Amino acid sequence: MPEKKFDRGFSLIEMLMAVCIMTVVATMLYTIFQTSVRIWDKSNAKMEVIQSARIFFDRLSTDLESAVVNPDKNMNFHMFERGILFVNKGLYHNGSTLLHGYQEIGYAANSPVATDIDFTNDTVEYFSRHSLSGSGFQFESNFATLAGSSSEQIINCVAQFKLECWNHLTGEWMDWNSWPGSPADPYWNVMTPISLNDPDMPSPQPNDPSNKGRMPEKIRVTLKLVPPDIAKWINLLTPGALSSFTQGQTGTTREKVIAELAYRKILKEYTHIIRLPETPK
């Protein structure tokens, strides 16, 4: 009988070809996996920014929608370039008891210097002091005690926090730059208006609508946020890399970075209009 011949296995060339094919396939799968992870991370970072902005505006709207002013009780309403101070009414816990009360509230952004590009430290802080905090509580028209109380950071990586008032006399939005008062003064101050302006008179002063204990009808809030991963990346840039990144932009170092982020559509901008309760006459 003829002797049977058995296959001794793959040749060296066949093995090399198989290894090459497997390497190409593995590389393709790894590239697809890495791309998917990057897309997921970017989407997750974007959703984190959107969610932070939504929570911030929800909280601010809820507080402002119950804002009150009462000059007889020192309940004032202030707006500054980078902050707002007011009084509102709501429900508060006193131990296990839920009671109605008033509280002074403040939202304020920090004031970074012109060379500050560490957006991870740029926040909007929340202050509060309610009428259940002690028997000696009394409202202060200048919110001095509130400004000295502890604060809570409610959103970070803030490139800009801008507040504008609706001028009911001219039908226009007014911001800090268009207000005629001193830079040290609030640009909306219910209890201490810039002039003794009266909108019911034949010739009211259109630049000073904060009169007769009246809050603005509505305010417009603009929030510009830097995605957290981009904020961390900016902190890692060398001076040379930073100069190259902001080439073509003008202004301070911070302004140039913000302008470049906006140009590249990286900076996230959100605007929300909040209508305030009508001030009782």
C-alpha positions as CSV (number, residue, x, y, z in Angstrom):
1,M,0.0,0.0,0.0
2,P,1.3,3.5,-0.8
3,E,2.5,5.5,2.3
4,K,0.0,8.2,3.4
5,K,1.4,11.8,3.4
6,F,0.3,14.0,6.3
7,D,0.2,17.8,6.2
8,R,2.9,19.0,8.6
9,G,1.2,22.6,9.1
10,F,1.5,26.1,7.7
11,S,4.5,27.3,5.9
12,L,6.5,30.2,7.2
13,I,5.1,32.5,4.4
14,E,1.5,31.5,5.3
15,M,2.2,32.2,9.0
16,L,3.6,35.7,8.2
17,M,0.7,36.5,6.0
18,A,-1.8,35.5,8.7
19,V,0.1,37.6,11.3
20,C,0.1,40.6,9.0
21,I,-3.6,40.3,8.3
22,M,-4.3,40.0,12.1
23,T,-2.1,43.0,12.8
24,V,-4.0,45.1,10.2
25,V,-7.4,44.0,11.6
26,A,-6.3,44.7,15.2
27,T,-5.0,48.1,14.2
28,M,-8.2,49.0,12.5
29,L,-10.3,47.8,15.5
30,Y,-8.1,49.8,17.9
31,T,-8.4,52.9,15.7
32,I,-12.1,52.6,15.6
33,F,-12.2,52.1,19.4
34,Q,-10.0,55.1,20.1
35,T,-12.1,57.3,17.8
36,S,-15.3,56.1,19.5
37,V,-13.8,56.9,22.9
38,R,-12.8,60.4,21.7
39,I,-16.2,61.1,20.3
40,W,-17.9,59.8,23.5
41,D,-15.6,62.0,25.6
42,K,-16.4,65.1,23.5
43,S,-20.1,64.4,23.6
44,N,-20.0,63.8,27.4
45,A,-18.0,67.1,28.0
46,K,-20.5,69.0,25.8
47,M,-23.5,67.5,27.7
48,E,-21.8,68.3,31.0
49,V,-21.5,72.0,30.0
50,I,-25.1,72.1,28.8
51,Q,-26.4,70.4,31.9
52,S,-24.4,72.8,34.1
53,A,-25.9,75.8,32.3
54,R,-29.4,74.4,32.5
55,I,-29.1,73.8,36.3
56,F,-27.7,77.3,36.8
57,F,-30.4,79.1,34.9
58,D,-33.2,77.0,36.5
59,R,-31.9,77.9,40.0
60,L,-31.5,81.6,39.2
61,S,-34.9,81.8,37.5
62,T,-36.6,80.1,40.5
63,D,-35.0,82.6,42.9
64,L,-35.8,85.7,40.8
65,E,-39.4,84.7,40.0
66,S,-40.2,85.2,43.7
67,A,-38.1,88.4,44.2
68,V,-39.7,91.2,46.2
69,V,-38.8,94.8,47.1
70,N,-40.0,96.8,50.1
71,P,-38.1,100.0,50.9
72,D,-40.0,100.2,54.3
73,K,-38.4,96.9,55.3
74,N,-35.0,97.5,53.7
75,M,-35.7,94.9,51.0
76,N,-33.6,96.2,48.1
77,F,-32.6,95.0,44.6
78,H,-29.1,95.5,43.3
79,M,-27.4,94.7,40.0
80,F,-23.7,95.0,39.4
81,E,-21.4,94.4,36.4
82,R,-20.8,90.8,37.5
83,G,-23.5,90.1,40.1
84,I,-27.0,90.5,41.4
85,L,-28.4,90.9,45.0
86,F,-32.1,90.7,45.9
87,V,-34.6,89.4,48.4
88,N,-37.1,86.7,47.8
89,K,-39.8,84.7,49.6
90,G,-40.0,81.0,49.8
91,L,-40.1,77.8,52.0
92,Y,-37.3,77.0,54.3
93,H,-36.4,74.2,56.8
94,N,-36.1,75.2,60.4
95,G,-35.0,71.8,61.8
96,S,-37.8,69.4,60.7
97,T,-40.3,72.3,60.3
98,L,-41.1,73.8,56.9
99,L,-41.8,77.5,57.2
100,H,-42.4,80.5,55.0
101,G,-39.8,83.1,55.1
102,Y,-37.6,85.7,53.3
103,Q,-34.0,85.4,52.3
104,E,-31.4,87.7,50.9
105,I,-29.7,86.1,47.8
106,G,-26.7,86.9,45.8
107,Y,-25.2,85.6,42.6
108,A,-21.7,86.9,41.8
109,A,-18.9,86.0,39.4
110,N,-15.3,86.5,40.5
111,S,-13.2,89.2,38.8
112,P,-10.2,87.7,37.2
113,V,-7.2,89.8,36.2
114,A,-6.3,90.6,32.6
115,T,-3.6,87.9,32.5
116,D,-5.7,85.1,34.1
117,I,-6.4,82.3,31.7
118,D,-7.0,79.6,34.4
119,F,-10.8,79.3,33.7
120,T,-11.1,76.4,36.1
121,N,-11.0,78.9,39.0
122,D,-13.5,81.3,37.4
123,T,-16.9,80.6,39.0
124,V,-20.3,82.1,39.8
125,E,-20.9,81.9,43.5
126,Y,-24.2,81.8,45.4
127,F,-24.8,83.6,48.7
128,S,-27.9,83.4,50.9
129,R,-29.1,84.5,54.4
130,H,-32.6,83.8,55.4
131,S,-34.9,85.4,58.0
132,L,-34.8,82.2,60.2
133,S,-31.1,82.6,60.8
134,G,-31.6,84.4,64.1
135,S,-33.9,86.6,66.2
136,G,-31.7,89.6,65.4
137,F,-32.1,89.2,61.6
138,Q,-32.9,92.4,59.7
139,F,-32.6,93.2,56.0
140,E,-29.8,95.6,54.9
141,S,-30.3,97.8,51.9
142,N,-26.6,97.4,50.9
143,F,-26.5,93.6,51.5
144,A,-23.3,94.1,53.7
145,T,-23.9,91.0,55.8
146,L,-24.8,88.8,52.8
147,A,-21.6,89.8,51.0
148,G,-19.6,88.7,54.0
149,S,-21.4,85.3,54.4
150,S,-20.1,82.0,53.1
151,S,-20.7,81.1,49.5
152,E,-21.3,78.1,47.3
153,Q,-19.8,77.7,43.9
154,I,-22.6,76.7,41.5
155,I,-20.9,76.7,38.1
156,N,-17.2,77.0,37.0
157,C,-15.1,77.5,33.9
158,V,-17.0,80.8,33.4
159,A,-15.5,83.1,30.8
160,Q,-18.2,85.7,31.2
161,F,-21.3,86.3,33.4
162,K,-23.2,89.3,32.0
163,L,-26.4,90.9,33.4
164,E,-28.6,93.4,31.5
165,C,-31.7,95.2,32.7
166,W,-34.7,96.0,30.5
167,N,-35.2,99.8,30.5
168,H,-39.0,100.2,30.5
169,L,-38.6,103.9,29.6
170,T,-36.7,103.4,26.3
171,G,-37.6,99.8,25.5
172,E,-33.9,98.8,25.4
173,W,-31.5,96.5,27.3
174,M,-29.1,98.3,29.6
175,D,-25.8,96.9,30.9
176,W,-23.0,98.2,33.1
177,N,-21.3,100.1,30.4
178,S,-24.5,102.1,29.5
179,W,-25.3,103.1,33.1
180,P,-24.5,106.7,34.0
181,G,-23.6,106.2,37.7
182,S,-20.3,105.7,39.3
183,P,-18.5,102.4,38.6
184,A,-18.6,101.7,42.4
185,D,-22.4,101.9,42.4
186,P,-24.9,99.3,41.5
187,Y,-26.4,100.0,38.1
188,W,-29.9,99.1,39.3
189,N,-30.6,100.1,42.9
190,V,-34.3,100.2,43.9
191,M,-33.8,102.2,47.1
192,T,-31.1,104.6,45.9
193,P,-31.6,105.5,42.3
194,I,-29.0,107.7,40.6
195,S,-31.5,110.5,40.3
196,L,-35.0,111.4,41.6
197,N,-36.4,110.1,38.4
198,D,-40.1,109.6,38.0
199,P,-41.4,107.7,34.9
200,D,-44.8,109.3,35.4
201,M,-43.5,112.8,34.9
202,P,-43.6,114.3,31.4
203,S,-39.8,114.2,30.9
204,P,-38.3,111.2,32.8
205,Q,-34.6,110.5,32.7
206,P,-34.3,107.5,30.4
207,N,-30.9,106.4,31.7
208,D,-32.2,105.9,35.2
209,P,-35.3,103.7,35.3
210,S,-34.5,102.3,38.8
211,N,-36.9,104.5,40.6
212,K,-39.9,104.5,43.0
213,G,-39.0,101.1,44.5
214,R,-39.3,99.4,41.2
215,M,-37.5,96.3,40.0
216,P,-36.7,95.8,36.3
217,E,-39.4,94.1,34.3
218,K,-37.0,91.5,33.1
219,I,-33.2,90.8,33.0
220,R,-31.1,89.1,30.4
221,V,-28.3,86.8,31.6
222,T,-25.5,85.8,29.3
223,L,-23.2,82.9,30.3
224,K,-20.1,82.0,28.4
225,L,-18.5,78.8,29.5
226,V,-15.2,77.1,28.6
227,P,-15.5,73.2,28.4
228,P,-13.6,71.8,31.4
229,D,-11.2,69.7,29.2
230,I,-10.3,72.7,27.2
231,A,-9.8,74.8,30.3
232,K,-7.3,72.2,31.6
233,W,-5.6,72.1,28.2
234,I,-5.1,75.8,28.2
235,N,-3.3,75.6,31.5
236,L,-0.8,73.3,30.0
237,L,0.2,75.6,27.2
238,T,3.7,77.1,27.2
239,P,4.0,80.9,26.7
240,G,5.1,80.2,23.1
241,A,2.2,77.8,22.4
242,L,-0.2,80.3,23.9
243,S,1.1,83.1,21.7
244,S,0.7,80.9,18.7
245,F,-2.8,79.8,19.7
246,T,-4.0,83.4,20.1
247,Q,-2.2,84.8,17.1
248,G,-4.3,87.4,15.3
249,Q,-6.4,88.3,18.3
250,T,-6.2,91.6,20.2
251,G,-6.7,92.7,23.8
252,T,-5.5,91.4,27.1
253,T,-4.2,87.8,27.4
254,R,-7.5,86.7,28.7
255,E,-9.5,88.5,26.1
256,K,-7.4,87.0,23.3
257,V,-7.9,83.5,24.6
258,I,-11.7,84.0,24.9
259,A,-11.8,85.5,21.4
260,E,-9.9,82.6,19.9
261,L,-12.1,80.1,21.7
262,A,-15.2,81.9,20.3
263,Y,-13.6,82.0,16.8
264,R,-13.0,78.3,16.9
265,K,-16.6,77.7,18.2
266,I,-15.3,76.1,21.4
267,L,-16.7,78.7,23.8
268,K,-20.2,77.8,24.7
269,E,-22.6,80.8,25.0
270,Y,-26.0,80.7,26.6
271,T,-28.5,83.5,27.0
272,H,-31.7,83.4,29.2
273,I,-34.3,86.1,29.8
274,I,-36.0,86.1,33.2
275,R,-39.2,88.0,33.8
276,L,-39.4,89.4,37.3
277,P,-42.6,89.8,39.3
278,E,-44.4,93.0,38.9
279,T,-43.5,95.4,41.7
280,P,-46.6,96.4,43.7
281,K,-47.3,100.2,43.4
